[in-house]
C-alpha cells in the first residue's frame, strides 16, 4: 500500500494546525470552534495547499454503475 507523500514544510503546517486544535484555539472559516479531528486535518491540508506546499492530489471519486 502506497503512502501519501507530503513535503516537510507541509507536515509542519499540518502539525501546527493540529496543535491549535488540541489547545482548543482552532477556528473554522465561519468563526466556529473546530471540534472534529478530521476537520482540523482538512484545514491544515488546505492551508498548506494555499501556501503552495507539496500536498498529494485528492483521490479520484469512484464512479457508480
C-alpha positions as CSV (number, residue, x, y, z in Angstrom):
1,X,0.0,0.0,0.0
2,X,1.4,3.3,-1.0
3,X,1.5,6.2,1.4
4,X,0.9,9.8,0.6
5,X,4.0,12.0,0.4
6,X,3.8,15.4,2.0
7,X,6.7,17.8,2.0
8,X,8.4,18.6,5.3
9,X,7.0,22.1,5.4
10,X,3.5,20.8,4.7
11,X,3.8,18.3,7.5
12,X,5.0,21.2,9.8
13,X,2.0,23.3,8.8
14,X,-0.4,20.5,9.4
15,X,1.3,19.8,12.8
16,X,0.9,23.5,13.8
17,X,-2.8,23.4,12.9
18,X,-3.3,20.1,15.0
19,X,-1.5,21.8,17.9
20,X,-4.0,24.7,17.7
21,X,-6.8,22.1,17.6
22,X,-5.6,20.3,20.7
23,X,-5.3,23.6,22.6
24,X,-8.9,24.5,21.6
25,X,-7.8,27.6,19.6
26,X,-8.6,26.4,16.1
27,X,-11.5,28.2,14.4
28,X,-13.2,27.4,11.0
29,X,-13.7,30.0,8.3
30,X,-17.1,30.8,9.8
31,X,-15.5,31.6,13.2
32,X,-16.8,28.5,15.0
33,X,-14.5,26.4,17.2
34,X,-13.4,23.2,15.5
35,X,-14.3,20.1,17.5
36,X,-13.8,17.4,14.8
37,X,-10.3,15.9,14.3
38,X,-10.9,15.2,10.6
39,X,-12.0,18.8,10.0
40,X,-8.8,20.0,11.7
41,X,-6.7,17.9,9.4
42,X,-8.6,19.1,6.4
43,X,-8.0,22.7,7.4
44,X,-4.3,22.0,7.8
45,X,-4.0,20.4,4.4
46,X,-6.0,23.3,2.8
47,X,-3.7,25.9,4.4
48,X,-0.6,24.0,3.2
49,X,-2.1,23.9,-0.4
50,X,-2.8,27.7,-0.3
51,X,0.9,28.3,0.6
52,X,1.9,26.3,-2.4
53,X,3.5,23.4,-0.4
54,X,3.7,19.9,-1.8
55,X,0.5,18.1,-1.0
56,X,-0.8,15.0,-2.8
57,X,-3.9,15.3,-5.0
58,X,-7.2,14.2,-3.7
59,X,-8.1,10.6,-4.8
60,X,-10.5,10.4,-7.8
61,X,-14.1,9.7,-6.9
62,X,-15.2,6.2,-7.8
63,X,-17.9,6.1,-10.5
64,X,-21.1,4.1,-9.8
65,X,-22.6,1.8,-12.4
